[in-house]
Amino acid sequence: MTENSLSSYPTRVQLTDVGLRDGLQMESEFVSTGTKIELANSMIRAGVTHLEITSFVSPRAVPQLSDAAEVIAGIDRTTGAYLSALAPNQKGVERALSARVDSIVMFVSASESHNGKNLNRSIHQSLQDIREAARLVRSTSTHLQGAIAVAFGCPFEGNVPLKTLLSIVQDYLDAGFHGITLGDTTGMATPLNVKQTIEALRDKLGDIPLTLHFHNTRGLALANMLQALQLGIRSFESSLGGIGGCPFAPGATGNVSTEDAAHMLQHLGVETGVDLHELIRAALRLEQILGRPLPGQVMRAGDRLRRYELNAQCAAVG
């Protein structure tokens, strides 16, 4: 790679960790409130100050996130922490505002099939709900983020037409949203359709920032990030240890690992503010809590310049 190509990347990128929401919601065993707070504070100390921390959904629907307000109340916000939370409806928005989050994320799927499975509503009905709930937020200083699931492909319908994405984005903009997130919920994105999607949305978005959320289902998450970086994207979502998935997307696996993303960006000369060694400690602690190997790779291998004691390694004999 030439020096000129390296200089084309943004100088700084914002990583938002979504593991405590997108990741833990998939866990059947309840992770205690204190442990969630511990993990959040450890990531903040490691420099991952932006966290999608929880979701204000029905406690019956997602028991793992029933302690949303308690988790937020326990996080050390004196160190620059910026907390966002998912809120699927007006009641969720009211709870999120009461908890004093910095950003509320509302979402819709880009396909009718996935939206029906995920929200039990049509896209049109979901967007109506979103417009009504957004009115509550606009009278406050809280940031409004509009997310679109299965933006790069639906496991039931295949490719998502760009005109569908453009239409949903326009609905979000008309409702006064401050940012847009495209979710690769099923890991169907490729560098080519990432490029096509970003280029198609640029004129409509104008100064509205675009965030990308990649899953590593087919091993392309970092390649997709690299393509987006080359097109000037400065905001990505990732997950500690690479945990996560979607219960309504067959074959979906975890998000791109925050440590893997931070490692790649570090060695591209892109600033993230992340202390990689501290972040790896947090990922290993999460692995200990969940009691199984996690898919993150850098958490196991360490930084590419990690050194080993020569005499401690086995040697070939013969």
N, C-alpha and C positions, 0 to 999 in steps of 0.2 A: 504494500500500500504506500502511496507516495505521500510526501509531506503536504502537498496541496490538498489531497483528499482528506487527510486528517484535519486540516484547518477548516474544512467545510462543516464540521460538526458544531453544534451549540457549545458554548464555553461552560454552561452550567445546565443541569437537568434536575427537575424535581421528581423524586421517587416518593410515592405514597404507598405505604404498606397496608394491604387489605386483609391480611391473614387472620386478625382477630375477629373479623366479620365473615368474609368469604370463606376463610379456611375453617374456623371453628364451628361454623354452622353445619358442617358436614359430619362433625364428630358426635357419635351416639352417647359417649360417656361425658357427663357434665364436667366442664373445667371450672373450678371454683372462681368466684369473683376476685378473690385475693390473688390468685395465680394469673388471671387475665391482666390485672393491674400491674403485677410484677413484670410480665412480658412487655406490656406497653411502655412502662418506665425504662426498661432495659433497652428497648429500641430507641427511645427518645435520647437516652444517654449516648447511644451509638451514632447519633446524628440523623436518624430517621424521624424527623419531627412531625411529618404529616402522616396521620394514621386514619384510615377508615375503620373506626373502632368498634362499631356495632350496628345493629339494625333495630329500629323501633317497629317490629312486627308483632303480631299476636303471640304472647308467650305460649299459647297452646300450639301454635303452628311451628314455632322454633324455640323449644324450651332452652336450648343452649344460650340464647340471647335474651332470656327473660330478665337478666340483671343489667340491662343496658344503662339505666340511669345511675346505678350504683358504681358501675365500672368507670363511667365518665367522671363521677364525683371523686373517685380515688386517684385519678391520674395527676401527676405533678405538671401543672401547666405554667409554672414559673420559668421554665427553661425554653420557651418558644414553641411548645407543642401546639399543633393545629389539628383539631379533631373534627372529622366528618362522620356522619351516620346516615344510613339508608332509612328512608321513610316512605312506605308504599302508598300511603293514603293520608287523609286529613287528620285522623286521630294520631297516626304516627308522627306527622309533622308537629302537632301540638305537643306531644311528649318530647320530641327532639328539641323544640324551642325551650321548653321548660328545663331541659337538661343543659342548656346553654352550649350547644355545639357551635363550632365555627362555620360549618358547611352542612347543608342538607342535600342528600343525593336522592333524586327520584328517577324511576326507570320504567322503560317499556321495551318490549322485544321488537326486533325488526321484522319478524314473521308472525303471521296470525297463529300458526300452529304452536310455536314456542310460547307466545304470549298467553294463549289459552291454557297451556299446561302450567305455566309459571304464575299467572295472575288470575286465571279463570275468567278472563275478560277479552273482548276484542281490542285491537289497537286503538280504535276510535274511542271506545269507552275508557280505556286507560288514560288516553290523552285528555279527555274531558275531566277525569278525576285529578290529573296532574295540574291542569289549569286552575281548578278550584282551590286545590291545596296550596298552590304557589302564591295565591293572593295573600295568604296568611304570612308568608315569609317576606314578601316584598315590603311590608311595613316595618321590617326590622333591618338590622345590619348584617344578617346572616347570608352567607353565600349560597346561591342556588346552582346545583350541578345537575345537568340532565344526562342520564346514562341510557345507552341503547345496547341491549343484549343481542347476541347472535348477529352482530353487525357485519361480520365477514363470512357468514354462512350459517344456515340452519340445518340441523340434523334430520329434519322432517321434510324440508322444502328445497334444500340445496342452496345455490347461490342466492344472495339477497340483492334485488335490483337496486342500483344506485339511486334511482328516482324515489324509492321507498325511504332510503336513508335521508335524502335531501328533504323530503316532505316532513319527516319526523323532526329533523334538526330545525326546520322552519317553525314548526309548532313550539318547540322549546324556546326559540328566540322570540317569537311573538308573545310568549308567556313571561318573558323577562328573565330567563335564565342567564347566568353569568359565565358558564363553561359547559362544555360537552365532552362526554366520555364515550368512546366506542369500545364495546366489550367483545373480545373474541372468545365467547363463552364456551365453545366446543373445540377450540384449537383448530379451526378450519382455515385460518388466515395463512396466506403465503406472502412473501415479499412483493410479488407482482400485484396481488389485489390490495395489499396495504398501500402501495404506490398509487394505484388507480383511485382508491377511495380518498386518500388525502388530497390528491390533485382535484378530484371532483368537488370536494367540500370547501376548498380554500376560499373561493370567491364569496360563497354564502356566509362563511364564518367571519370573515373580516378580521377584526381584532379579538374576537371571542376565542379564548385558548382551547385547544383540543388536547385531551388526554387519551392515551391508548392503554388498554388492559388486555394483555396477551396470556393465553394458557399454553402450556407446553405439551399438549396432547400428542402432537406429531413431531416434537423435537425442534420446532421452528421459532419458538418464542424469541430467542436472542437474535436470530436472523431477521425477524420482523421488526424488532426494536432498532436494529442497525439500519434497516431500510428507512424507517421513520425518522431516525436521527439525521440521515442524509437529506431528508426533506424538511428539516428544521423543527421537528417536534421536540418540545422541551419538558413534557410531562408524561409520566408513565406510572401505572399501578403494578404492584408486585406483591409477593406474599412470603413472609418469613418461612424458610425451609422448603418453599414450593408447595405448601399445603393448599387445599381448596378443591373446587370442582363445581359441578352443577347437577342437582338431583333430577333435573328435568331434561338433561342432555345426554343421551346414550353415549358411553365411551369417553366422556369428558374427564380429564385429569386435572391436576393442580395448576395453579398459576405459575408464571415465571418466578423463580426464586429471587427474593430481594438481594441476597448475597451474590448470586450469580450475575444479576443485573449490575449491582454496584461494582463488582470486580471487572466486568467488561468495560464499563464507563470509565473506571479509574485508569485502565490501561489504554484507553483511547484519549486520555488527557482531558476528560470531561468531568468537571467538578460536581459532586453530589453532597458534600458536607458529611459523608458517612465515614466512620471509623470501621473499616472492614473487619478487623480483628475482634472488636467489641460486638459487631453484628453477628459474627460467626459464633461467639459465645452464647448469644441470645438464641440462635437457631439450634445449637446443641442442647440448650436448656429446654427448648420446646420439644425436641425429640425425646428427651428424658421424660417430660410431662406426658406426652402422648403414648410413650412406650412402644414405639416402632420406628424403623428407619424412615427418614424423610427423603424426598426426591432431590433436594438441593445438592449440588455437586461441589461447590466451593466450600461449603461447610465441612466437607470431608477432606478435600484435597488441600485447602488453604490457598493463599495467594500464590500466583505463579512463581514468585521469587522465594518461596518458603525453602529453607535449607534443612538438611538432615545431617546427622553425625555419620560420617563415612564408616567409621569402625563399627558402628552399631548395625550395619546392614550385612546381609548374607552375601557371600561371594560365590561365583561359579567355581566348581572343583573339577579338575581333570585336564 
